Amino acid sequence: TSECEKSTIIQLLERFNDVTSGRVLLDGIDIRKLNLHSVRSHFGLVGQEPVLFDLTIAENIGYGLEN
């Protein structure tokens, strides 16, 4: 799978873009019928470039966690 194909799949699963034809199914359910926040909460994306905020290491690691 090429890097471009992986990016496209992630964009469709995270609903950054919606398909213009056909459907994306998760467990047999059209992804457009699922709660967007719920779907996104099951994915974790790691970028290729590291990003560190002006925080402690522990705070950087925990950044973005709900609790």
Backbone as a printed PyTorch tensor [residue, N CA C, xyz], in Angstrom:
tensor([[[  0.8500,  -1.1800,   0.0000],
         [  0.0000,   0.0000,   0.0000],
         [  0.8900,   1.2340,   0.0000]],

        [[  0.6130,   2.1510,  -0.8830],
         [  1.4280,   3.3590,  -0.9660],
         [  1.0550,   4.3310,   0.1500]],

        [[  1.9500,   5.2630,   0.4080],
         [  1.7180,   6.2820,   1.4390],
         [  0.4690,   7.0970,   1.1130]],

        [[  0.2610,   7.3850,  -0.1590],
         [ -0.9150,   8.1480,  -0.5850],
         [ -2.2000,   7.3810,  -0.2950]],

        [[ -2.1900,   6.0750,  -0.5720],
         [ -3.3840,   5.2600,  -0.3080],
         [ -3.6920,   5.2050,   1.1780]],

        [[ -2.6440,   5.0860,   2.0180],
         [ -2.8490,   5.0610,   3.4700],
         [ -3.4740,   6.3680,   3.9370]],

        [[ -2.9740,   7.4880,   3.4230],
         [ -3.5170,   8.7950,   3.8070],
         [ -4.9800,   8.9170,   3.4150]],

        [[ -5.3180,   8.4390,   2.2290],
         [ -6.7040,   8.5010,   1.7620],
         [ -7.6140,   7.6630,   2.6470]],

        [[ -7.1700,   6.4680,   3.0030],
         [ -7.9780,   5.6010,   3.8630],
         [ -8.2060,   6.2580,   5.2200]],

        [[ -7.1630,   6.8390,   5.7910],
         [ -7.2980,   7.5100,   7.0850],
         [ -8.2640,   8.6830,   6.9700]],

        [[ -8.1480,   9.4650,   5.9090],
         [ -9.0470,  10.6070,   5.7210],
         [-10.4980,  10.1590,   5.6260]],

        [[-10.7360,   9.0190,   4.9940],
         [-12.1030,   8.5030,   4.8820],
         [-12.5990,   7.9610,   6.2200]],

        [[-11.7560,   7.2120,   6.9330],
         [-12.1640,   6.6560,   8.2240],
         [-12.4180,   7.7480,   9.2560]],

        [[-11.5820,   8.7830,   9.2600],
         [-11.7350,   9.8780,  10.2190],
         [-12.7790,  10.8950,   9.7500]],

        [[-13.2800,  10.7120,   8.5420],
         [-14.2830,  11.5750,   7.9200],
         [-13.7860,  12.9990,   7.7040]],

        [[-12.4780,  13.1230,   7.4410],
         [-11.9520,  14.4170,   7.0130],
         [-12.4900,  14.7030,   5.6190]],

        [[-12.6930,  13.6360,   4.8520],
         [-13.3080,  13.6850,   3.5280],
         [-14.3360,  12.5680,   3.4630]],

        [[-15.4240,  12.7990,   2.7660],
         [-16.4180,  11.7550,   2.5380],
         [-16.2920,  11.2560,   1.1050]],

        [[-16.6720,  10.0070,   0.9020],
         [-16.6170,   9.4440,  -0.4460],
         [-17.6440,  10.1420,  -1.3270]],

        [[-17.3210,  10.2510,  -2.6110],
         [-18.2600,  10.8650,  -3.5570],
         [-19.1240,   9.8090,  -4.2220]],

        [[-18.6730,   8.5570,  -4.1730],
         [-19.4960,   7.4440,  -4.6440],
         [-19.1140,   6.2180,  -3.8280]],

        [[-20.0510,   5.3240,  -3.6710],
         [-19.8080,   4.1450,  -2.8530],
         [-20.0010,   4.4490,  -1.3740]],

        [[-19.5350,   3.5250,  -0.5270],
         [-19.7020,   3.6830,   0.9150],
         [-18.4560,   3.2030,   1.6350]],

        [[-18.2460,   3.7340,   2.8210],
         [-17.2230,   3.2290,   3.7310],
         [-17.9810,   2.5750,   4.8710]],

        [[-17.7370,   1.2830,   5.0890],
         [-18.4570,   0.5430,   6.1230],
         [-17.5250,   0.1870,   7.2700]],

        [[-18.0190,   0.3570,   8.4810],
         [-17.3430,  -0.1170,   9.6850],
         [-18.2610,  -1.1360,  10.3250]],

        [[-17.8120,  -2.3650,  10.3800],
         [-18.6190,  -3.4540,  10.9310],
         [-19.9810,  -3.5330,  10.2380]],

        [[-19.9750,  -3.2720,   8.9250],
         [-21.1900,  -3.3680,   8.1300],
         [-22.1060,  -2.1600,   8.1890]],

        [[-21.6890,  -1.1080,   8.8910],
         [-22.5170,   0.0990,   9.0330],
         [-21.8550,   1.2410,   8.2750]],

        [[-22.6560,   1.9580,   7.4870],
         [-22.1500,   3.1180,   6.7570],
         [-21.5860,   4.1100,   7.7670]],

        [[-20.3390,   4.5020,   7.5750],
         [-19.6520,   5.3680,   8.5270],
         [-20.3490,   6.7220,   8.6890]],

        [[-21.0890,   7.1450,   7.6670],
         [-21.7920,   8.4320,   7.7480],
         [-22.9640,   8.3860,   8.7190]],

        [[-23.4140,   7.1740,   9.0940],
         [-24.5240,   7.0380,  10.0410],
         [-24.0380,   6.9430,  11.4870]],

        [[-22.7240,   6.8560,  11.6790],
         [-22.1660,   6.7260,  13.0220],
         [-21.8120,   8.0940,  13.5920]],

        [[-21.8090,   8.1970,  14.9090],
         [-21.4360,   9.4310,  15.5900],
         [-19.9630,   9.7280,  15.3120]],

        [[-19.6930,  10.8990,  14.7580],
         [-18.3430,  11.2630,  14.3430],
         [-17.3640,  11.2350,  15.5170]],

        [[-17.7440,  11.8070,  16.6540],
         [-16.8660,  11.8260,  17.8290],
         [-16.5530,  10.4100,  18.2900]],

        [[-17.5570,   9.5660,  18.2820],
         [-17.3680,   8.1810,  18.7030],
         [-16.4050,   7.4460,  17.7740]],

        [[-16.5680,   7.6260,  16.4800],
         [-15.6800,   6.9720,  15.5100],
         [-14.2490,   7.4510,  15.7110]],

        [[-14.0730,   8.7670,  15.8000],
         [-12.7240,   9.3210,  15.9380],
         [-12.0630,   8.9230,  17.2520]],

        [[-12.8570,   8.6840,  18.2860],
         [-12.2760,   8.3220,  19.5860],
         [-11.6310,   6.9350,  19.5650]],

        [[-11.8990,   6.1620,  18.5180],
         [-11.3230,   4.8230,  18.4130],
         [-10.0580,   4.7820,  17.5580]],

        [[ -9.6300,   5.9300,  17.0540],
         [ -8.4380,   5.9940,  16.2220],
         [ -7.3830,   6.8520,  16.8880]],

        [[ -6.1560,   6.5200,  16.6500],
         [ -5.0390,   7.3440,  17.0890],
         [ -4.1220,   7.5760,  15.9020]],

        [[ -3.8320,   8.8190,  15.6310],
         [ -2.9560,   9.1480,  14.5150],
         [ -1.6250,   9.6540,  15.0490]],

        [[ -0.5690,   9.1830,  14.4460],
         [  0.7700,   9.6310,  14.8170],
         [  1.3990,  10.2320,  13.5720]],

        [[  1.6820,  11.5120,  13.6490],
         [  2.2920,  12.1890,  12.5150],
         [  3.7410,  11.7800,  12.3310]],

        [[  4.2800,  12.0820,  11.1770],
         [  5.6620,  11.7230,  10.8880],
         [  6.6440,  12.6930,  11.5200]],

        [[  6.2020,  13.8980,  11.7960],
         [  7.0590,  14.9050,  12.4070],
         [  6.6770,  15.0640,  13.8730]],

        [[  7.6570,  15.0020,  14.7690],
         [  7.3280,  15.1620,  16.1900],
         [  6.9210,  16.5990,  16.5060]],

        [[  5.9660,  16.7310,  17.3980],
         [  5.5230,  18.0430,  17.8580],
         [  5.5780,  18.0270,  19.3750]],

        [[  6.3550,  18.9290,  19.9380],
         [  6.4340,  19.0520,  21.3920],
         [  5.9690,  20.4400,  21.7860]],

        [[  5.1210,  20.4890,  22.7930],
         [  4.6420,  21.7530,  23.3190],
         [  5.5360,  22.1690,  24.4770]],

        [[  5.4620,  23.4110,  24.8790],
         [  6.2610,  23.9200,  25.9920],
         [  5.6620,  23.4300,  27.3050]],

        [[  5.7020,  22.1070,  27.4840],
         [  5.1430,  21.4320,  28.6500],
         [  6.1460,  20.3880,  29.1220]],

        [[  5.8480,  19.7410,  30.2310],
         [  6.6940,  18.6390,  30.6800],
         [  6.5340,  17.4640,  29.7210]],

        [[  7.4350,  16.5060,  29.8010],
         [  7.3300,  15.3140,  28.9540],
         [  6.0150,  14.5950,  29.2270]],

        [[  5.6680,  14.4460,  30.5080],
         [  4.4120,  13.7700,  30.8670],
         [  3.2070,  14.5100,  30.2880]],

        [[  3.2290,  15.8420,  30.3450],
         [  2.1080,  16.6210,  29.8020],
         [  2.0440,  16.4970,  28.2810]],

        [[  3.2020,  16.4530,  27.6130],
         [  3.2250,  16.2610,  26.1610],
         [  2.6630,  14.8990,  25.7870]],

        [[  3.0410,  13.8620,  26.5450],
         [  2.5420,  12.5170,  26.2590],
         [  1.0360,  12.4500,  26.4620]],

        [[  0.5380,  13.0900,  27.5090],
         [ -0.8870,  13.0420,  27.8230],
         [ -1.7300,  14.0640,  27.0920]],

        [[ -1.0890,  14.9230,  26.2940],
         [ -1.8250,  15.9730,  25.5980],
         [ -2.8960,  15.3610,  24.7040]],

        [[ -4.0970,  15.8470,  24.8160],
         [ -5.1930,  15.3710,  23.9730],
         [ -6.0480,  14.3100,  24.6210]],

        [[ -5.5940,  13.7540,  25.7410],
         [ -6.4290,  12.7780,  26.4340],
         [ -7.6110,  13.4900,  27.0690]],

        [[ -8.7470,  12.8480,  27.0700],
         [ -9.9480,  13.4690,  27.6260],
         [ -9.8680,  13.6140,  29.1350]],

        [[ -9.2580,  12.6670,  29.8050],
         [ -9.1820,  12.7070,  31.2700],
         [ -7.7540,  12.9080,  31.7090]]])
